[in-house]
């Protein structure tokens, strides 16, 4: 058995990990890279594997950095099944279609402006339809065979609707060993509203874990609600607007839920809330048909007849047309605008920021992770000026970073989860930037259950092979296509792919 790492190796997007098992190839996630346009365009154009040789895909959740390259995979000749949860299937149907539409629109714009010769999208709607016909959705906690000697089970990850922790039970014919592989996808948080908490993976032999917040601690949402109320009320009183970049799936619904609760409790005044994302509109509808993912608190609200996502709440308007979106700029009074994308690199949020970021009356409320070099990260770090559509704008608006909304587990939760996985002999850290991964790597070696484990940070293109006693060895073979993917400078000099061994 071998594991080949490509996307989300030493970076946080483009999740792709290829398992070579018993003469078959199983791909864990198939995501697009997200970040600076020119860089991600180049990285997404070069698919690292021969799509026709992949036998199956196991998909952890619907976020585009985990699912967004699936239609491209189908376009390149993949004909196998894609296994996922029911909610992930339904979200992918709308999210991949939205991705195809955006790509086609961007290609048309580039060709019209003659910025690129014969620009083409990575895929079109026909490829989305094709990959959706190959998806096989299953319920949580159900073991299903995915390949010869391999079966999989999905359990709650608590990250977004339908997100799953992946357990693989494998009988490796080469080494005659049985082993359990655990893959977090994106590990969610405990005690947040809407979704059920993550379920613990146990008795894991090899653990592939995200490390997005491997060096940070989150505030609890209850602890920052008063802070949010204070800043929102102050913005309202000075007649400003609250601009919130938020992913259409998960984060938008969470922000709406909290705003509804704060208004209900009288902590913030009533004011118009505009959800400016057609995808958010569709995603909120998907939420309503998947109560199997909800926690007990939300279930009770629904049973009592409440509208937790404010789909029909007074004062909340879901916008669909471009004309409606543009009209917000002329809206005379205080208001809140929630718009995608969450990192402010694509979508309508950039237009709102261009119009509002220089007004000191306004508040930019950042509610999620912002990757390096994105517009969202620059605003979150209060850099000024910021460049939007090629023009520079002074950042005069107030900026509030609210980490409590993050859908990713923080360092404390990551360590707590890893500490209960059993006694893995091997841990691979993925989906993280350099500093969080290195600190998390150091913390992991101190856990009692990992005293005999080896903790590695694989680089893009590296392949690791299973040996005797469930130990893994890095092979000299490197995938040259994957190798082009970004490796942060701090890690290039840190020799971080060398294993940490406990003495």
Secondary structure, 3 states (H helix, E strand, C coil): CEEEECCCCCCCCCCCEEEEECCEEEEECCCCCCCCHHHHHHHHHCCCCCHHHCCEEECCCCCHHHHCCHHHHHHCCCCCEEEEEHHHHHHHHHHHHHHHHHHHHHHHHHHHHCCCCCCCCCCCHHHHHHHHHCEEEECCCCCEEEECCEEEEEEECCCCCCCEEEEEEEEECCCCEEEEEEECCCCCCCCCCCECCCCCCCCCCEEEEECCCCCCCCCCHHHHHHHHHHHHHHHHHCCCEEEEECCCCCHHHHHHHHHHHHHHCCCCCCCEEEEECHHHHHHHHHHHCCHHHECHHHHHHHHCCCCCCCCCCCCEEEECCHHHHHHHHHCCCCEEEEECCCCCCCCCHHHHHHHHCCCCCCEEEECCCCCCCCHHHHHHCCCCCEEECCEEECCCCEEEECHHHCCCCCHHHHHHHHCCCCCCCEEEEECCCHHHHHHHHHHHCCCHHHCCCEEECCCCCEEEEECHHHCEEEEEEECHHHHCCCCCHHHHCCCCCCCECCC
